[in-house]
Every structure is written in structure tokens, then in C-alpha cells.
Amino acid sequence: MRKVLAIKRIDAGYTRMEVASNLGLSEIFVRKLEEGGRNPSIKTMLKFQKLYDEPIEKLFPDIFHKK
């Protein structure tokens, strides 16, 4: 699970539907991204970066910090 992604959304006061609408994505895809079931493209990561004003490495740590 990508907790940072979900926490940023909740802290910003957004529903998944609002995030999806703002970013041009489906609500289901936003849920799957937050749960870690799907990986975003770089274009999608940059959309989240702009929305939440956080670096993509922080929003998607599982992608950038392999064990």
C-alpha cells in the first residue's frame, strides 16, 4: 500500500473521485494506485506530484526505493 499517497489525498480533503477528476483518471485507477495494485506511468506520477506538491519519490517510494 502506498500510504503516503492516500494520506496526502485525505490531508488535502479530496475524495478519490475528486483526485481522479482533477487528474483525468478513473476513480478505480486512483484506488489501485493507492493500494499498490497498479504502477503509474511517469506522466501520471508527475500529475500527482503537481497536485500534492511532493516529489514522486516520496509519493511512490516502492517504485524508487527497491530493497
PyMOL Python script that loads the backbone (N, CA, C, O; Angstrom):
from pymol import cmd

cmd.read_pdbstr("""\
ATOM      1  N   MET A   1       0.835  -1.187   0.000  1.00  0.00           N
ATOM      2  CA  MET A   1       0.000   0.000   0.000  1.00  0.00           C
ATOM      3  C   MET A   1       0.875   1.244   0.000  1.00  0.00           C
ATOM      4  O   MET A   1       1.899   1.302   0.681  1.00  0.00           O
ATOM      5  N   ARG A   2       0.464   2.212  -0.757  1.00  0.00           N
ATOM      6  CA  ARG A   2       1.180   3.489  -0.806  1.00  0.00           C
ATOM      7  C   ARG A   2       0.485   4.458   0.150  1.00  0.00           C
ATOM      8  O   ARG A   2      -0.353   5.266  -0.250  1.00  0.00           O
ATOM      9  N   LYS A   3       0.857   4.352   1.408  1.00  0.00           N
ATOM     10  CA  LYS A   3       0.185   5.134   2.451  1.00  0.00           C
ATOM     11  C   LYS A   3       0.335   6.634   2.236  1.00  0.00           C
ATOM     12  O   LYS A   3      -0.604   7.393   2.475  1.00  0.00           O
ATOM     13  N   VAL A   4       1.510   7.064   1.786  1.00  0.00           N
ATOM     14  CA  VAL A   4       1.743   8.498   1.590  1.00  0.00           C
ATOM     15  C   VAL A   4       0.746   9.072   0.587  1.00  0.00           C
ATOM     16  O   VAL A   4       0.231  10.173   0.779  1.00  0.00           O
ATOM     17  N   LEU A   5       0.480   8.340  -0.459  1.00  0.00           N
ATOM     18  CA  LEU A   5      -0.449   8.799  -1.493  1.00  0.00           C
ATOM     19  C   LEU A   5      -1.855   8.988  -0.912  1.00  0.00           C
ATOM     20  O   LEU A   5      -2.504  10.003  -1.167  1.00  0.00           O
ATOM     21  N   ALA A   6      -2.312   8.022  -0.143  1.00  0.00           N
ATOM     22  CA  ALA A   6      -3.638   8.104   0.470  1.00  0.00           C
ATOM     23  C   ALA A   6      -3.682   9.203   1.529  1.00  0.00           C
ATOM     24  O   ALA A   6      -4.664   9.941   1.619  1.00  0.00           O
ATOM     25  N   ILE A   7      -2.632   9.314   2.325  1.00  0.00           N
ATOM     26  CA  ILE A   7      -2.586  10.338   3.374  1.00  0.00           C
ATOM     27  C   ILE A   7      -2.600  11.737   2.766  1.00  0.00           C
ATOM     28  O   ILE A   7      -3.305  12.620   3.255  1.00  0.00           O
ATOM     29  N   LYS A   8      -1.833  11.939   1.715  1.00  0.00           N
ATOM     30  CA  LYS A   8      -1.817  13.262   1.053  1.00  0.00           C
ATOM     31  C   LYS A   8      -3.201  13.619   0.527  1.00  0.00           C
ATOM     32  O   LYS A   8      -3.631  14.767   0.635  1.00  0.00           O
ATOM     33  N   ARG A   9      -3.900  12.638  -0.041  1.00  0.00           N
ATOM     34  CA  ARG A   9      -5.253  12.885  -0.559  1.00  0.00           C
ATOM     35  C   ARG A   9      -6.189  13.274   0.574  1.00  0.00           C
ATOM     36  O   ARG A   9      -6.933  14.248   0.461  1.00  0.00           O
ATOM     37  N   ILE A  10      -6.155  12.524   1.658  1.00  0.00           N
ATOM     38  CA  ILE A  10      -7.031  12.793   2.796  1.00  0.00           C
ATOM     39  C   ILE A  10      -6.694  14.137   3.430  1.00  0.00           C
ATOM     40  O   ILE A  10      -7.591  14.915   3.757  1.00  0.00           O
ATOM     41  N   ASP A  11      -5.402  14.411   3.605  1.00  0.00           N
ATOM     42  CA  ASP A  11      -4.981  15.701   4.180  1.00  0.00           C
ATOM     43  C   ASP A  11      -5.415  16.883   3.329  1.00  0.00           C
ATOM     44  O   ASP A  11      -5.709  17.959   3.851  1.00  0.00           O
ATOM     45  N   ALA A  12      -5.455  16.679   2.013  1.00  0.00           N
ATOM     46  CA  ALA A  12      -5.880  17.745   1.102  1.00  0.00           C
ATOM     47  C   ALA A  12      -7.405  17.880   1.063  1.00  0.00           C
ATOM     48  O   ALA A  12      -7.936  18.827   0.482  1.00  0.00           O
ATOM     49  N   GLY A  13      -8.095  16.933   1.681  1.00  0.00           N
ATOM     50  CA  GLY A  13      -9.554  16.990   1.716  1.00  0.00           C
ATOM     51  C   GLY A  13     -10.222  16.495   0.452  1.00  0.00           C
ATOM     52  O   GLY A  13     -11.372  16.837   0.176  1.00  0.00           O
ATOM     53  N   TYR A  14      -9.504  15.690  -0.320  1.00  0.00           N
ATOM     54  CA  TYR A  14     -10.043  15.165  -1.574  1.00  0.00           C
ATOM     55  C   TYR A  14     -10.623  13.763  -1.400  1.00  0.00           C
ATOM     56  O   TYR A  14     -10.132  12.968  -0.598  1.00  0.00           O
ATOM     57  N   THR A  15     -11.656  13.480  -2.150  1.00  0.00           N
ATOM     58  CA  THR A  15     -12.124  12.107  -2.296  1.00  0.00           C
ATOM     59  C   THR A  15     -11.343  11.496  -3.457  1.00  0.00           C
ATOM     60  O   THR A  15     -10.692  12.210  -4.219  1.00  0.00           O
ATOM     61  N   ARG A  16     -11.410  10.200  -3.583  1.00  0.00           N
ATOM     62  CA  ARG A  16     -10.754   9.564  -4.731  1.00  0.00           C
ATOM     63  C   ARG A  16     -11.373  10.060  -6.031  1.00  0.00           C
ATOM     64  O   ARG A  16     -10.670  10.236  -7.026  1.00  0.00           O
ATOM     65  N   MET A  17     -12.668  10.284  -6.028  1.00  0.00           N
ATOM     66  CA  MET A  17     -13.355  10.774  -7.227  1.00  0.00           C
ATOM     67  C   MET A  17     -12.840  12.155  -7.614  1.00  0.00           C
ATOM     68  O   MET A  17     -12.656  12.438  -8.798  1.00  0.00           O
ATOM     69  N   GLU A  18     -12.609  13.009  -6.636  1.00  0.00           N
ATOM     70  CA  GLU A  18     -12.091  14.355  -6.929  1.00  0.00           C
ATOM     71  C   GLU A  18     -10.672  14.298  -7.489  1.00  0.00           C
ATOM     72  O   GLU A  18     -10.342  15.021  -8.429  1.00  0.00           O
ATOM     73  N   VAL A  19      -9.848  13.448  -6.919  1.00  0.00           N
ATOM     74  CA  VAL A  19      -8.481  13.282  -7.434  1.00  0.00           C
ATOM     75  C   VAL A  19      -8.541  12.767  -8.866  1.00  0.00           C
ATOM     76  O   VAL A  19      -7.849  13.276  -9.748  1.00  0.00           O
ATOM     77  N   ALA A  20      -9.364  11.762  -9.087  1.00  0.00           N
ATOM     78  CA  ALA A  20      -9.500  11.190 -10.427  1.00  0.00           C
ATOM     79  C   ALA A  20      -9.933  12.249 -11.429  1.00  0.00           C
ATOM     80  O   ALA A  20      -9.382  12.337 -12.526  1.00  0.00           O
ATOM     81  N   SER A  21     -10.907  13.042 -11.055  1.00  0.00           N
ATOM     82  CA  SER A  21     -11.414  14.093 -11.938  1.00  0.00           C
ATOM     83  C   SER A  21     -10.338  15.144 -12.217  1.00  0.00           C
ATOM     84  O   SER A  21     -10.163  15.570 -13.358  1.00  0.00           O
ATOM     85  N   ASN A  22      -9.628  15.555 -11.183  1.00  0.00           N
ATOM     86  CA  ASN A  22      -8.573  16.569 -11.336  1.00  0.00           C
ATOM     87  C   ASN A  22      -7.435  16.093 -12.229  1.00  0.00           C
ATOM     88  O   ASN A  22      -6.831  16.886 -12.951  1.00  0.00           O
ATOM     89  N   LEU A  23      -7.144  14.797 -12.176  1.00  0.00           N
ATOM     90  CA  LEU A  23      -6.000  14.264 -12.916  1.00  0.00           C
ATOM     91  C   LEU A  23      -6.372  13.580 -14.224  1.00  0.00           C
ATOM     92  O   LEU A  23      -5.494  13.131 -14.962  1.00  0.00           O
ATOM     93  N   GLY A  24      -7.665  13.498 -14.516  1.00  0.00           N
ATOM     94  CA  GLY A  24      -8.092  12.846 -15.750  1.00  0.00           C
ATOM     95  C   GLY A  24      -7.928  11.335 -15.705  1.00  0.00           C
ATOM     96  O   GLY A  24      -7.612  10.708 -16.716  1.00  0.00           O
ATOM     97  N   LEU A  25      -8.143  10.754 -14.530  1.00  0.00           N
ATOM     98  CA  LEU A  25      -8.014   9.316 -14.332  1.00  0.00           C
ATOM     99  C   LEU A  25      -9.344   8.755 -13.859  1.00  0.00           C
ATOM    100  O   LEU A  25     -10.258   9.515 -13.538  1.00  0.00           O
ATOM    101  N   SER A  26      -9.462   7.438 -13.812  1.00  0.00           N
ATOM    102  CA  SER A  26     -10.669   6.830 -13.252  1.00  0.00           C
ATOM    103  C   SER A  26     -10.490   6.678 -11.742  1.00  0.00           C
ATOM    104  O   SER A  26      -9.372   6.552 -11.242  1.00  0.00           O
ATOM    105  N   GLU A  27     -11.604   6.692 -11.039  1.00  0.00           N
ATOM    106  CA  GLU A  27     -11.559   6.512  -9.594  1.00  0.00           C
ATOM    107  C   GLU A  27     -10.974   5.143  -9.232  1.00  0.00           C
ATOM    108  O   GLU A  27     -10.239   5.014  -8.252  1.00  0.00           O
ATOM    109  N   ILE A  28     -11.301   4.143 -10.017  1.00  0.00           N
ATOM    110  CA  ILE A  28     -10.779   2.794  -9.775  1.00  0.00           C
ATOM    111  C   ILE A  28      -9.256   2.772  -9.910  1.00  0.00           C
ATOM    112  O   ILE A  28      -8.571   2.130  -9.115  1.00  0.00           O
ATOM    113  N   PHE A  29      -8.732   3.469 -10.910  1.00  0.00           N
ATOM    114  CA  PHE A  29      -7.287   3.510 -11.098  1.00  0.00           C
ATOM    115  C   PHE A  29      -6.608   4.219  -9.927  1.00  0.00           C
ATOM    116  O   PHE A  29      -5.550   3.786  -9.471  1.00  0.00           O
ATOM    117  N   VAL A  30      -7.209   5.305  -9.438  1.00  0.00           N
ATOM    118  CA  VAL A  30      -6.651   6.014  -8.277  1.00  0.00           C
ATOM    119  C   VAL A  30      -6.622   5.079  -7.071  1.00  0.00           C
ATOM    120  O   VAL A  30      -5.632   5.041  -6.341  1.00  0.00           O
ATOM    121  N   ARG A  31      -7.695   4.327  -6.857  1.00  0.00           N
ATOM    122  CA  ARG A  31      -7.740   3.375  -5.744  1.00  0.00           C
ATOM    123  C   ARG A  31      -6.636   2.324  -5.892  1.00  0.00           C
ATOM    124  O   ARG A  31      -5.933   2.016  -4.930  1.00  0.00           O
ATOM    125  N   LYS A  32      -6.492   1.785  -7.087  1.00  0.00           N
ATOM    126  CA  LYS A  32      -5.470   0.762  -7.315  1.00  0.00           C
ATOM    127  C   LYS A  32      -4.060   1.319  -7.122  1.00  0.00           C
ATOM    128  O   LYS A  32      -3.178   0.612  -6.634  1.00  0.00           O
ATOM    129  N   LEU A  33      -3.841   2.578  -7.500  1.00  0.00           N
ATOM    130  CA  LEU A  33      -2.540   3.199  -7.274  1.00  0.00           C
ATOM    131  C   LEU A  33      -2.273   3.329  -5.777  1.00  0.00           C
ATOM    132  O   LEU A  33      -1.180   3.009  -5.309  1.00  0.00           O
ATOM    133  N   GLU A  34      -3.273   3.799  -5.026  1.00  0.00           N
ATOM    134  CA  GLU A  34      -3.115   3.966  -3.585  1.00  0.00           C
ATOM    135  C   GLU A  34      -2.888   2.632  -2.890  1.00  0.00           C
ATOM    136  O   GLU A  34      -2.124   2.558  -1.927  1.00  0.00           O
ATOM    137  N   GLU A  35      -3.535   1.592  -3.360  1.00  0.00           N
ATOM    138  CA  GLU A  35      -3.408   0.273  -2.743  1.00  0.00           C
ATOM    139  C   GLU A  35      -2.147  -0.459  -3.203  1.00  0.00           C
ATOM    140  O   GLU A  35      -1.792  -1.492  -2.634  1.00  0.00           O
ATOM    141  N   GLY A  36      -1.475   0.058  -4.217  1.00  0.00           N
ATOM    142  CA  GLY A  36      -0.264  -0.565  -4.722  1.00  0.00           C
ATOM    143  C   GLY A  36      -0.510  -1.669  -5.729  1.00  0.00           C
ATOM    144  O   GLY A  36       0.411  -2.401  -6.092  1.00  0.00           O
ATOM    145  N   GLY A  37      -1.748  -1.795  -6.184  1.00  0.00           N
ATOM    146  CA  GLY A  37      -2.091  -2.835  -7.141  1.00  0.00           C
ATOM    147  C   GLY A  37      -1.731  -2.503  -8.574  1.00  0.00           C
ATOM    148  O   GLY A  37      -1.702  -3.390  -9.427  1.00  0.00           O
ATOM    149  N   ARG A  38      -1.459  -1.253  -8.849  1.00  0.00           N
ATOM    150  CA  ARG A  38      -1.059  -0.806 -10.192  1.00  0.00           C
ATOM    151  C   ARG A  38       0.094   0.167 -10.048  1.00  0.00           C
ATOM    152  O   ARG A  38       0.220   0.853  -9.034  1.00  0.00           O
ATOM    153  N   ASN A  39       0.921   0.220 -11.056  1.00  0.00           N
ATOM    154  CA  ASN A  39       2.009   1.184 -11.100  1.00  0.00           C
ATOM    155  C   ASN A  39       1.685   2.249 -12.137  1.00  0.00           C
ATOM    156  O   ASN A  39       1.185   1.943 -13.220  1.00  0.00           O
ATOM    157  N   PRO A  40       1.975   3.501 -11.798  1.00  0.00           N
ATOM    158  CA  PRO A  40       1.675   4.601 -12.712  1.00  0.00           C
ATOM    159  C   PRO A  40       2.778   4.807 -13.747  1.00  0.00           C
ATOM    160  O   PRO A  40       3.919   4.382 -13.565  1.00  0.00           O
ATOM    161  N   SER A  41       2.406   5.463 -14.822  1.00  0.00           N
ATOM    162  CA  SER A  41       3.410   5.911 -15.791  1.00  0.00           C
ATOM    163  C   SER A  41       4.090   7.144 -15.204  1.00  0.00           C
ATOM    164  O   SER A  41       3.607   7.719 -14.229  1.00  0.00           O
ATOM    165  N   ILE A  42       5.194   7.541 -15.790  1.00  0.00           N
ATOM    166  CA  ILE A  42       5.881   8.754 -15.329  1.00  0.00           C
ATOM    167  C   ILE A  42       4.958   9.964 -15.486  1.00  0.00           C
ATOM    168  O   ILE A  42       4.969  10.864 -14.646  1.00  0.00           O
ATOM    169  N   LYS A  43       4.174   9.991 -16.538  1.00  0.00           N
ATOM    170  CA  LYS A  43       3.235  11.092 -16.764  1.00  0.00           C
ATOM    171  C   LYS A  43       2.218  11.185 -15.624  1.00  0.00           C
ATOM    172  O   LYS A  43       1.907  12.277 -15.148  1.00  0.00           O
ATOM    173  N   THR A  44       1.711  10.048 -15.200  1.00  0.00           N
ATOM    174  CA  THR A  44       0.749  10.021 -14.093  1.00  0.00           C
ATOM    175  C   THR A  44       1.418  10.419 -12.786  1.00  0.00           C
ATOM    176  O   THR A  44       0.834  11.158 -11.994  1.00  0.00           O
ATOM    177  N   MET A  45       2.629   9.941 -12.549  1.00  0.00           N
ATOM    178  CA  MET A  45       3.350  10.328 -11.326  1.00  0.00           C
ATOM    179  C   MET A  45       3.558  11.838 -11.271  1.00  0.00           C
ATOM    180  O   MET A  45       3.441  12.445 -10.206  1.00  0.00           O
ATOM    181  N   LEU A  46       3.861  12.433 -12.399  1.00  0.00           N
ATOM    182  CA  LEU A  46       4.069  13.878 -12.431  1.00  0.00           C
ATOM    183  C   LEU A  46       2.780  14.646 -12.158  1.00  0.00           C
ATOM    184  O   LEU A  46       2.818  15.736 -11.587  1.00  0.00           O
ATOM    185  N   LYS A  47       1.650  14.092 -12.557  1.00  0.00           N
ATOM    186  CA  LYS A  47       0.357  14.708 -12.241  1.00  0.00           C
ATOM    187  C   LYS A  47       0.129  14.712 -10.727  1.00  0.00           C
ATOM    188  O   LYS A  47      -0.314  15.711 -10.160  1.00  0.00           O
ATOM    189  N   PHE A  48       0.435  13.587 -10.083  1.00  0.00           N
ATOM    190  CA  PHE A  48       0.291  13.506  -8.628  1.00  0.00           C
ATOM    191  C   PHE A  48       1.272  14.444  -7.931  1.00  0.00           C
ATOM    192  O   PHE A  48       0.934  15.075  -6.930  1.00  0.00           O
ATOM    193  N   GLN A  49       2.479  14.529  -8.464  1.00  0.00           N
ATOM    194  CA  GLN A  49       3.479  15.431  -7.899  1.00  0.00           C
ATOM    195  C   GLN A  49       2.976  16.865  -7.904  1.00  0.00           C
ATOM    196  O   GLN A  49       3.113  17.582  -6.913  1.00  0.00           O
ATOM    197  N   LYS A  50       2.402  17.274  -9.005  1.00  0.00           N
ATOM    198  CA  LYS A  50       1.894  18.637  -9.117  1.00  0.00           C
ATOM    199  C   LYS A  50       0.690  18.854  -8.188  1.00  0.00           C
ATOM    200  O   LYS A  50       0.591  19.896  -7.540  1.00  0.00           O
ATOM    201  N   LEU A  51      -0.211  17.887  -8.122  1.00  0.00           N
ATOM    202  CA  LEU A  51      -1.399  18.021  -7.285  1.00  0.00           C
ATOM    203  C   LEU A  51      -1.040  18.145  -5.808  1.00  0.00           C
ATOM    204  O   LEU A  51      -1.578  19.000  -5.105  1.00  0.00           O
ATOM    205  N   TYR A  52      -0.130  17.291  -5.340  1.00  0.00           N
ATOM    206  CA  TYR A  52       0.201  17.250  -3.916  1.00  0.00           C
ATOM    207  C   TYR A  52       1.456  18.026  -3.543  1.00  0.00           C
ATOM    208  O   TYR A  52       1.787  18.118  -2.361  1.00  0.00           O
ATOM    209  N   ASP A  53       2.158  18.581  -4.513  1.00  0.00           N
ATOM    210  CA  ASP A  53       3.381  19.344  -4.281  1.00  0.00           C
ATOM    211  C   ASP A  53       4.389  18.531  -3.457  1.00  0.00           C
ATOM    212  O   ASP A  53       4.970  19.019  -2.487  1.00  0.00           O
ATOM    213  N   GLU A  54       4.570  17.291  -3.872  1.00  0.00           N
ATOM    214  CA  GLU A  54       5.531  16.380  -3.242  1.00  0.00           C
ATOM    215  C   GLU A  54       6.317  15.685  -4.345  1.00  0.00           C
ATOM    216  O   GLU A  54       5.777  15.436  -5.423  1.00  0.00           O
ATOM    217  N   PRO A  55       7.579  15.370  -4.094  1.00  0.00           N
ATOM    218  CA  PRO A  55       8.362  14.653  -5.103  1.00  0.00           C
ATOM    219  C   PRO A  55       7.799  13.249  -5.338  1.00  0.00           C
ATOM    220  O   PRO A  55       7.281  12.613  -4.420  1.00  0.00           O
ATOM    221  N   ILE A  56       7.907  12.789  -6.559  1.00  0.00           N
ATOM    222  CA  ILE A  56       7.355  11.477  -6.895  1.00  0.00           C
ATOM    223  C   ILE A  56       8.033  10.368  -6.100  1.00  0.00           C
ATOM    224  O   ILE A  56       7.413   9.339  -5.831  1.00  0.00           O
ATOM    225  N   GLU A  57       9.275  10.555  -5.727  1.00  0.00           N
ATOM    226  CA  GLU A  57       9.978   9.544  -4.935  1.00  0.00           C
ATOM    227  C   GLU A  57       9.320   9.350  -3.572  1.00  0.00           C
ATOM    228  O   GLU A  57       9.349   8.250  -3.019  1.00  0.00           O
ATOM    229  N   LYS A  58       8.733  10.403  -3.033  1.00  0.00           N
ATOM    230  CA  LYS A  58       8.040  10.307  -1.745  1.00  0.00           C
ATOM    231  C   LYS A  58       6.637   9.719  -1.921  1.00  0.00           C
ATOM    232  O   LYS A  58       6.172   8.960  -1.070  1.00  0.00           O
ATOM    233  N   LEU A  59       5.971  10.062  -3.009  1.00  0.00           N
ATOM    234  CA  LEU A  59       4.613   9.581  -3.248  1.00  0.00           C
ATOM    235  C   LEU A  59       4.585   8.108  -3.645  1.00  0.00           C
ATOM    236  O   LEU A  59       3.636   7.390  -3.331  1.00  0.00           O
ATOM    237  N   PHE A  60       5.624   7.669  -4.332  1.00  0.00           N
ATOM    238  CA  PHE A  60       5.702   6.282  -4.825  1.00  0.00           C
ATOM    239  C   PHE A  60       7.008   5.639  -4.363  1.00  0.00           C
ATOM    240  O   PHE A  60       7.826   5.246  -5.194  1.00  0.00           O
ATOM    241  N   PRO A  61       7.215   5.527  -3.054  1.00  0.00           N
ATOM    242  CA  PRO A  61       8.513   5.038  -2.550  1.00  0.00           C
ATOM    243  C   PRO A  61       8.811   3.597  -2.959  1.00  0.00           C
ATOM    244  O   PRO A  61       9.975   3.226  -3.109  1.00  0.00           O
ATOM    245  N   ASP A  62       7.786   2.796  -3.136  1.00  0.00           N
ATOM    246  CA  ASP A  62       8.011   1.392  -3.516  1.00  0.00           C
ATOM    247  C   ASP A  62       8.612   1.262  -4.910  1.00  0.00           C
ATOM    248  O   ASP A  62       9.259   0.259  -5.211  1.00  0.00           O
ATOM    249  N   ILE A  63       8.409   2.246  -5.749  1.00  0.00           N
ATOM    250  CA  ILE A  63       8.954   2.218  -7.105  1.00  0.00           C
ATOM    251  C   ILE A  63      10.410   2.688  -7.124  1.00  0.00           C
ATOM    252  O   ILE A  63      11.231   2.171  -7.881  1.00  0.00           O
ATOM    253  N   PHE A  64      10.719   3.678  -6.277  1.00  0.00           N
ATOM    254  CA  PHE A  64      12.047   4.299  -6.315  1.00  0.00           C
ATOM    255  C   PHE A  64      13.046   3.739  -5.305  1.00  0.00           C
ATOM    256  O   PHE A  64      14.252   3.935  -5.452  1.00  0.00           O
ATOM    257  N   HIS A  65      12.557   3.056  -4.298  1.00  0.00           N
ATOM    258  CA  HIS A  65      13.450   2.559  -3.248  1.00  0.00           C
ATOM    259  C   HIS A  65      13.321   1.047  -3.149  1.00  0.00           C
ATOM    260  O   HIS A  65      12.752   0.514  -2.197  1.00  0.00           O
ATOM    261  N   LYS A  66      13.851   0.384  -4.133  1.00  0.00           N
ATOM    262  CA  LYS A  66      13.828  -1.079  -4.151  1.00  0.00           C
ATOM    263  C   LYS A  66      14.726  -1.627  -3.051  1.00  0.00           C
ATOM    264  O   LYS A  66      15.774  -1.056  -2.747  1.00  0.00           O
ATOM    265  N   LYS A  67      14.309  -2.730  -2.463  1.00  0.00           N
ATOM    266  CA  LYS A  67      15.089  -3.352  -1.381  1.00  0.00           C
ATOM    267  C   LYS A  67      16.141  -4.263  -1.947  1.00  0.00           C
ATOM    268  O   LYS A  67      16.897  -4.876  -1.194  1.00  0.00           O
TER     269      LYS A  67
END
""", "prot")
cmd.dss("prot")
cmd.show_as("cartoon", "prot")
cmd.util.cbc("prot")
cmd.orient("prot")
